């Protein structure tokens, strides 16, 4: 009896601890990306090495667990759609955007993925519109308007075009969210799906780098930036393992709260590593978008 109480407390606090760690890791993605692209590595090359390294590490986990990576037609389609749209398109645009914009700005964009996920679900008639959730979308887009005010959170009015283009990042995430549920192979292992998706993303990013002629050979002049690149891969693999562990312990609804931690952590990493100053407009945008996301979450019917 005495041994059961500490164990119960440990299990209760473990999902929260993992959620904070996951938010801190994902919040570091823009900072990782900014440090790499400013050192001369192209966005597609960053994504290639990030996803390839993560795919190898996740594959090792699959081998240890004796879990095969499926190669059925449905599984391959899943890997390609999530890998190319949810990772390649979104991550390459994230890396490109953070080269011109602040880490804090790009971090706030993560909060828009649940809003756009609901919008896409309505357009595809997967879900019906709800008054509270509809108002939440309007509030969220009001936050987007504050976010792109040229004299507000942007470093320069000339960057408005890049700032608007950066919304491809949450749009890519939202598309992946929809297909991850709709196109998921039956009885598939989560870690194996993540490994296959990473390899598909690596293949797509490799094609982009070869076409653009900016492939980055890490074995030539191996230095500080290559260490950061491999650290990025390791962080990505660990994040996916924590992601699925949280889902197993506390469920996907609980996991959805990580977006707030990602945004705050991303802003914090930008201040810590790049000395960025966070404008009042950016905090206002975070608050407004956060309220919108909260309304969308509250308006969602709980599953039976």
C-alpha positions in Angstrom: 0.0 0.0 0.0 2.8 2.4 0.8 4.5 1.8 -2.5 1.5 2.5 -4.6 1.1 6.2 -3.5 4.4 7.4 -4.8 3.9 5.5 -8.0 0.5 7.0 -8.6 1.9 10.5 -8.0 4.8 9.8 -10.4 2.4 8.7 -13.1 0.2 11.7 -12.6 3.1 14.2 -12.9 4.9 12.4 -15.7 2.7 13.5 -18.6 3.0 17.2 -17.5 6.8 16.9 -17.3 6.9 15.2 -20.7 4.6 17.9 -22.1 7.0 20.7 -20.9 10.0 18.9 -22.3 8.3 18.3 -25.6 7.2 22.0 -25.8 10.8 23.1 -25.0 12.3 20.9 -27.7 9.7 21.9 -30.4 10.0 25.5 -29.3 13.7 25.2 -30.1 13.1 24.3 -33.8 13.1 27.9 -35.0 16.3 28.7 -33.0 18.0 25.5 -34.4 16.9 26.5 -37.9 18.0 30.1 -37.6 21.5 29.2 -36.4 21.9 26.7 -39.3 20.6 28.9 -42.2 22.6 31.9 -41.0 25.7 29.7 -41.1 25.2 29.0 -44.8 23.2 25.8 -45.0 20.1 25.9 -47.2 16.6 25.3 -45.8 16.1 22.1 -47.7 19.6 20.7 -46.6 18.7 21.5 -43.0 15.5 19.5 -43.3 17.2 16.6 -45.1 19.8 16.0 -42.5 17.3 16.7 -39.7 14.8 14.1 -40.9 17.4 11.6 -42.1 19.1 11.5 -38.7 15.7 11.3 -36.9 14.6 8.5 -39.2 17.8 6.5 -38.5 17.4 6.9 -34.7 13.7 6.0 -34.8 14.5 3.0 -36.9 17.0 1.8 -34.3 14.2 2.0 -31.7 12.0 -0.1 -34.1 14.7 -2.7 -34.4 15.1 -2.9 -30.6 11.4 -3.3 -30.2 11.2 -5.7 -33.2 8.6 -3.5 -34.9 8.7 -3.5 -38.7 8.3 -0.3 -40.8 5.4 -1.2 -43.0 5.7 -0.8 -46.8 2.1 -1.4 -47.9 0.5 1.0 -50.4 -1.5 2.8 -47.7 1.5 3.1 -45.5 3.7 4.6 -48.3 1.0 7.1 -49.2 0.8 8.0 -45.5 4.6 8.5 -45.3 4.7 10.6 -48.5 1.7 12.9 -47.6 2.8 13.6 -44.0 6.5 13.7 -44.9 6.2 16.0 -48.0 3.5 18.3 -46.8 3.6 18.1 -43.0 7.4 18.1 -42.8 9.1 19.2 -46.0 6.8 22.0 -47.0 6.2 23.2 -43.5 9.8 22.8 -42.2 11.5 24.2 -45.3 9.2 27.3 -45.1 9.9 27.5 -41.4 13.7 27.5 -42.0 13.3 30.0 -44.8 11.1 32.3 -42.7 13.3 32.3 -39.7 16.2 33.5 -41.8 14.3 36.8 -42.4 12.0 37.0 -39.4 12.4 36.7 -35.6 12.4 33.4 -33.9 9.5 34.7 -31.7 7.3 35.5 -34.7 7.8 32.1 -36.3 7.1 30.4 -32.9 3.7 32.1 -32.6 2.7 30.6 -36.0 2.6 27.2 -34.3 -0.5 28.3 -32.5 -2.4 28.6 -35.8 -2.2 24.9 -36.7 -5.2 23.8 -34.6 -7.3 26.8 -35.9 -6.4 25.9 -39.5 -7.0 22.2 -38.8 -10.6 22.9 -37.8 -11.0 25.2 -40.9 -9.8 22.4 -43.2 -12.0 19.9 -41.4 -15.1 22.1 -42.1 -14.1 22.6 -45.7 -13.7 18.8 -46.2 -17.0 18.2 -44.2 -15.2 16.1 -41.6 -16.7 18.3 -38.9 -19.6 20.7 -38.7 -19.3 24.3 -37.8 -19.9 25.2 -34.1 -20.7 28.7 -32.9 -18.1 28.8 -30.2 -15.4 27.2 -32.4 -16.4 29.5 -35.3 -16.0 32.6 -33.0 -12.6 31.1 -31.9 -11.4 31.0 -35.5 -12.4 34.7 -36.0 -10.6 35.6 -32.8 -7.5 33.7 -34.0 -7.4 35.5 -37.3 -7.8 38.8 -35.5 -4.6 37.7 -33.7 -3.0 37.0 -37.1 -3.9 40.6 -38.2 -2.1 41.9 -35.1 0.9 39.6 -35.9 1.5 41.0 -39.4 0.9 44.7 -38.6 4.1 46.2 -40.3 4.8 48.6 -37.5 4.0 46.0 -34.8 5.8 42.7 -34.5 7.7 42.6 -37.8 11.4 43.7 -37.9 10.7 45.7 -41.0 7.6 46.7 -43.1 9.4 45.3 -46.1 9.1 41.8 -44.6 5.3 41.7 -44.8 5.4 39.4 -47.9 7.6 36.9 -46.1 5.5 37.2 -42.9 2.4 36.2 -44.9 4.2 33.5 -46.8 5.2 32.0 -43.4 1.6 31.0 -42.7 2.4 28.1 -45.0 4.0 26.5 -41.9 0.8 26.1 -39.8 -1.1 25.3 -43.0 1.3 22.4 -43.7 0.9 21.2 -40.1 -2.9 21.4 -40.3 -3.0 19.4 -43.5 -0.8 16.7 -41.9 -3.1 16.7 -38.8 -6.1 16.0 -41.0 -4.5 13.3 -43.1 -2.8 11.7 -40.0 -6.3 10.7 -38.8 -8.0 10.1 -42.2 -5.1 8.2 -43.9 -3.6 6.4 -41.0 -2.9 2.6 -41.8 -4.9 0.3 -39.5 -3.1 -1.2 -36.5 0.1 0.7 -37.3 2.8 1.3 -34.8 3.3 4.9 -34.0 7.1 4.9 -33.9 7.3 2.9 -37.1 5.0 5.4 -38.8 7.2 8.3 -37.5 10.4 6.5 -38.9 8.8 5.9 -42.3 7.5 9.5 -42.4 11.0 10.8 -41.6 12.6 8.8 -44.4 9.9 10.1 -46.9 10.6 13.6 -45.8 14.4 13.1 -46.1 13.9 11.8 -49.7 11.7 14.8 -50.6 14.2 17.3 -49.1 17.1 15.6 -50.9 15.4 16.0 -54.2 14.9 19.7 -53.5 18.5 20.2 -52.6 19.8 18.3 -55.7 17.5 20.3 -58.0 18.5 23.6 -56.4 22.2 22.5 -56.3 22.6 23.4 -52.6 23.2 20.0 -51.0 25.3 20.2 -47.9 27.9 17.4 -47.4 28.4 17.2 -43.7 31.6 15.2 -44.0 33.4 18.2 -45.6 34.8 20.7 -43.2 32.9 19.2 -40.2 32.6 22.0 -37.7 30.3 23.6 -35.1 27.3 23.9 -37.4 27.4 20.2 -38.2 27.3 19.4 -34.5 24.2 21.6 -34.2 22.7 19.9 -37.2 23.1 16.4 -35.7 21.8 17.8 -32.4 18.7 19.0 -34.3 18.2 15.4 -35.7 18.5 13.9 -32.2 16.1 16.4 -30.7 13.6 15.6 -33.5 13.8 11.9 -32.8 13.4 12.4 -29.0 10.5 14.8 -29.6 8.6 12.2 -31.6 9.2 9.5 -29.0 7.9 11.8 -26.2 5.0 12.8 -28.5 3.7 9.2 -28.7 4.5 8.5 -25.0 2.3 11.4 -24.0 -0.5 10.1 -26.2 -0.2 6.7 -24.6 -0.2 8.1 -21.0 -2.7 11.0 -21.2 -4.3 11.1 -24.7 -4.3 13.3 -27.7 -6.5 16.0 -26.2 -4.0 16.5 -23.4 -1.2 16.6 -25.9 -2.9 19.5 -27.7 -1.9 21.9 -24.9 1.7 21.6 -26.1 1.2 24.4 -28.6 1.1 27.0 -25.9 4.4 25.7 -24.4 6.0 25.6 -27.9 5.1 29.2 -28.5 6.4 30.5 -25.2 9.5 28.4 -25.3 10.2 29.5 -28.9 10.0 33.1 -27.9 12.2 32.4 -24.9 14.9 30.6 -26.9 14.9 33.6 -29.4 15.5 36.0 -26.5 18.2 33.8 -24.9 20.2 32.8 -28.0 19.7 35.7 -30.4 19.0 38.6 -28.0 15.6 39.3 -29.7 13.4 41.9 -28.2 9.7 40.9 -27.9 7.4 43.7 -28.8 4.1 44.4 -27.1 2.3 43.6 -30.3 3.8 40.1 -30.3 2.5 39.5 -26.8 -0.9 40.9 -27.8 -1.0 38.5 -30.8 0.0 35.5 -28.6 -2.8 36.4 -26.1 -5.5 36.8 -28.8 -4.5 33.7 -30.8 -4.3 31.7 -27.5 -7.9 32.8 -26.6 -9.0 31.7 -30.1 -7.4 28.3 -29.8 -8.9 27.9 -26.4 -12.4 28.6 -27.8 -11.9 26.1 -30.6 -10.8 23.5 -28.0 -13.7 24.2 -25.6 -16.2 24.0 -28.4 -15.1 20.5 -29.4 -17.4 17.7 -28.4 -15.8 15.1 -26.2 -15.8 11.6 -27.8 -17.8 8.9 -26.2 
